[in-house]
Amino acid sequence: MARASSPPPSFPIGQRLRATRLAKGFTLEQVAKRSGLDKSFISRLERDATAASVASLLKVCGALGIQPGSLFDPPKTNLVRAEEAPSANFGGQGVQDFILSRGLRGEIMVLRTEIEPGGHGGKELYIFPADTDFVTVLEGSLEFTVGEARYTLHPGDSLTFCGQEPHTWRNLGESRAVVLWVLSPAP
């Protein structure tokens, strides 16, 4: 039976091991029996209280039916609480951006943007490094200029356009506008 008292791993994998075990409906005892390792060792490994040797990690992964590399993939989900969304500054006047999609693989970037009355993306049209821009207005209103076209968006309205098309926007209303942006791929 494997017993280790080495320091915790530099990349914590225990939570993923435990989540995989529970998702597959295995008990600690079943994984121990299938891997030939000690139940208490597996428990410590799941709590990141110990590190596994390569051989032990391969045995645990084999018992769970997963590839060891899957433990190091980026997370498939990532919760961002409203009050914890990191702020960003992508430019503009009277604007505050919050990143809602951190931790994704770069397929998309989701932002919540709060725009004060008179706030804008700039007087000049610009190109943002994304293939597709999607915006929906949650509160207030926003005027968008995309190429030669102008659109006025109100709550619930959405606009999708090529991010490579010159564009800008402005809050012409008397109240704050709140919009949700989705950019693909993430700039």
Secondary structure, DSSP 8 states (H G I E B T S, - for coil): ---------SS--HHHHHHHHHHTT--HHHHHHHHTS-HHHHHHHHTTSS---HHHHHHHHHHHT--GGGGGS--S-----GGG--EE--S-EEEEEEE--TTS-SS-EEEEEEEEEEEES-SS-B--S-SEEEEEEEES-EEEEETTEEEEE-TT-EEEEETTS-EEEE--SSS-EEEEEEEES--
